[in-house]
Amino acid sequence: MKYPNAYKGIGKVFAAEILTIIGTVITLIGFVLTIAGAVVTTELAYAGDLVSDDVTGAAGTAVIGAVLTLVGAVIMIIAYIMNLVGLSQGGKDEPLFKLAFLVSIAMLIITIIGAIVGSVTGNNTMSNTVETISSIANLAIMLMVIEGIRKFAREFNNATVEGLGHTIEVLILIMLLASIVLRFFVTAAPTVAVVLSIVSSIASIVSYICFLVFLGKGKSMLRDN
């Protein structure tokens, strides 16, 4: 194995992405259960034919939902840390991974500062600005990881991995351009905005799925060379 650090790093990034999906699903289920339990509990509390067992069951559902939401959040935090560790480790073999790590750290600091400033001042502009910067930074990090793996693919003459990486980069650029143009049409041309939003969403889903496949193939490629 020529690049053991890159192999281990990409492996951690891949595992982090899987954990993020799991954490997101668990959090979503927990959120739905929490809301549903709270709503049912409130309705039963005001009902004329109140049944204590029903109230207990609904409250229990809300509690389970809250626990699942917390578990999902913890999993996503672990995934975030694992992703940083993976980028840092991979950066020992590929400068683009190290750059992605540094950008991730910078965005973490900016996000924390933005959240503090926004909560203190009550200014939504700061939160919106940080959110926009964070979205662009995340795409940039993804592009850095992809391009880093493509560099290895070119070195190993692996046309499959190199070509898949190029396709994902195109999808990401389409998604980015659609989101930028969307801001100009959202009020001036709502119909165009809807179409662009759909295109951006489809590109986002497809590119993320391809990104996961790409990480897996990149990991296998580094293992075999």
C-alpha positions in Angstrom: 0.0 0.0 0.0 1.7 3.2 -1.2 -0.5 5.7 0.6 -1.6 4.2 4.0 -2.6 7.5 5.5 -4.8 8.4 2.6 -6.4 5.0 2.7 -7.2 5.2 6.4 -8.3 8.8 6.1 -10.7 8.2 3.3 -12.0 5.2 5.2 -12.8 7.4 8.1 -14.5 10.0 5.9 -16.6 7.3 4.2 -17.6 5.9 7.6 -18.4 9.4 8.8 -20.7 10.0 5.8 -22.6 6.7 6.6 -22.9 7.7 10.3 -24.2 11.1 9.2 -27.0 9.5 7.2 -27.9 7.2 10.1 -27.8 10.1 12.5 -30.0 12.2 10.3 -32.6 9.4 9.9 -32.7 8.8 13.6 -33.0 12.5 14.4 -35.8 12.9 11.9 -37.7 9.9 13.3 -37.2 11.2 16.8 -38.4 14.7 15.8 -41.6 13.3 14.3 -42.3 11.1 17.3 -41.7 14.0 19.7 -44.1 16.3 17.8 -46.7 13.6 17.4 -46.5 12.6 21.0 -46.8 16.2 22.2 -49.7 16.9 19.9 -51.7 13.8 20.9 -51.0 14.5 24.6 -52.3 18.0 24.3 -55.4 16.9 22.4 -56.2 14.2 25.0 -55.6 16.6 27.8 -58.4 18.8 26.5 -60.7 15.9 25.5 -63.8 15.2 27.4 -63.3 11.5 27.4 -59.8 11.6 28.8 -58.1 8.2 29.2 -55.0 8.2 31.4 -53.5 5.3 29.6 -53.7 7.1 26.2 -52.1 10.2 27.8 -49.3 8.0 29.2 -48.8 6.3 25.9 -48.6 9.6 24.0 -46.3 11.1 26.5 -44.1 8.0 26.3 -44.0 8.4 22.5 -42.8 12.0 23.0 -40.1 10.9 25.4 -38.9 8.2 23.0 -38.8 10.7 20.3 -36.7 13.1 22.4 -34.3 10.3 23.2 -33.9 9.3 19.6 -33.4 13.0 18.6 -30.6 13.2 21.2 -29.0 9.9 20.0 -29.2 11.1 16.4 -27.5 14.4 17.3 -24.7 12.5 19.2 -24.1 10.2 16.2 -23.8 13.2 13.9 -21.3 14.9 16.3 -19.3 11.7 16.3 -19.5 11.6 12.5 -18.3 15.2 12.3 -15.3 14.5 14.5 -14.5 11.3 12.6 -14.6 13.3 9.3 -12.1 15.8 10.7 -9.8 13.0 11.9 -10.0 11.3 8.5 -9.2 14.5 6.6 -6.3 15.3 8.9 -4.9 11.7 8.5 -5.4 11.7 4.8 -3.6 15.1 4.6 -0.4 13.4 5.5 -0.4 11.9 2.0 -2.4 14.4 0.0 -2.3 18.3 0.5 -5.9 18.7 -0.8 -7.1 16.6 2.1 -5.2 18.8 4.5 -6.6 21.9 2.9 -10.1 20.4 3.3 -9.4 19.8 7.0 -8.2 23.4 7.5 -11.3 24.7 5.8 -13.5 22.5 8.0 -11.9 23.9 11.1 -12.2 27.4 9.9 -16.0 26.9 9.1 -16.5 25.4 12.6 -15.0 28.5 14.2 -17.0 30.8 11.9 -20.2 28.9 12.6 -19.7 29.1 16.4 -18.9 32.8 16.3 -21.9 33.4 14.0 -24.3 31.6 16.3 -23.0 33.5 19.3 -23.2 36.9 17.6 -26.6 36.1 16.1 -28.1 35.0 19.5 -26.7 38.1 21.3 -27.7 40.6 18.7 -30.8 38.8 17.4 -29.7 39.7 13.9 -30.8 37.0 11.3 -28.5 38.5 8.7 -25.4 37.1 10.4 -27.0 33.6 10.6 -28.1 33.7 6.9 -24.6 34.8 5.9 -22.9 32.1 7.9 -25.3 29.5 6.5 -24.5 30.6 2.9 -20.8 30.5 3.5 -21.1 27.1 5.2 -23.0 25.6 2.2 -20.4 26.9 -0.2 -17.5 25.7 2.0 -19.0 22.2 2.3 -19.2 21.9 -1.4 -15.6 23.2 -1.7 -14.5 20.5 0.9 -16.3 17.8 -1.1 -14.6 19.0 -4.3 -11.2 18.9 -2.6 -11.7 15.4 -1.4 -12.9 14.3 -4.9 -10.0 16.0 -6.6 -7.5 14.5 -4.1 -8.8 11.0 -4.9 -8.8 11.7 -8.6 -5.1 12.6 -8.4 -4.4 9.1 -7.0 -6.6 7.6 -9.7 -4.6 9.3 -12.4 -1.4 8.1 -10.8 -2.7 4.5 -10.7 -4.3 4.8 -14.2 -7.7 4.0 -12.8 -10.1 5.5 -15.4 -13.2 4.3 -13.6 -12.6 6.3 -10.4 -11.2 9.3 -12.2 -14.2 9.5 -14.5 -16.7 9.1 -11.7 -15.0 11.9 -9.8 -15.3 14.1 -12.8 -19.0 13.4 -13.1 -19.6 14.3 -9.5 -17.7 17.5 -9.8 -19.9 18.5 -12.7 -23.0 17.7 -10.7 -21.8 19.8 -7.8 -21.1 22.7 -10.1 -24.6 22.4 -11.5 -26.0 22.4 -8.0 -23.9 25.4 -7.0 -24.8 27.4 -10.1 -28.5 26.6 -9.8 -28.5 27.7 -6.1 -26.8 31.0 -7.0 -29.1 31.7 -10.0 -32.1 30.7 -7.8 -31.5 33.7 -5.5 -32.0 36.1 -8.5 -35.2 34.4 -9.7 -36.9 33.6 -6.4 -38.9 36.9 -6.4 -38.7 38.0 -10.1 -39.7 34.7 -11.7 -41.2 32.2 -9.2 -41.8 29.6 -11.9 -38.2 29.6 -13.0 -37.2 29.5 -9.3 -39.2 26.4 -8.7 -37.6 24.7 -11.7 -34.1 25.7 -10.6 -34.9 24.5 -7.1 -35.9 21.1 -8.4 -32.8 20.8 -10.6 -30.6 21.8 -7.6 -32.3 19.3 -5.3 -32.0 16.4 -7.8 -28.3 17.3 -8.5 -27.7 17.4 -4.7 -29.2 14.0 -4.1 -27.5 12.3 -7.1 -24.1 13.9 -6.3 -24.3 12.8 -2.7 -25.1 9.2 -3.6 -22.3 9.2 -6.2 -20.0 10.8 -3.7 -20.5 7.9 -1.3 -19.9 5.4 -4.1 -16.8 7.4 -5.1 -15.4 7.3 -1.5 -15.9 3.6 -1.4 -14.2 3.1 -4.8 -11.4 5.5 -3.8 -10.8 3.5 -0.6 -10.7 0.2 -2.5 -8.3 1.7 -5.0 -5.9 3.0 -2.3 -6.0 -0.4 -0.6 -5.1 -2.3 -3.7 -2.2 0.0 -4.7 
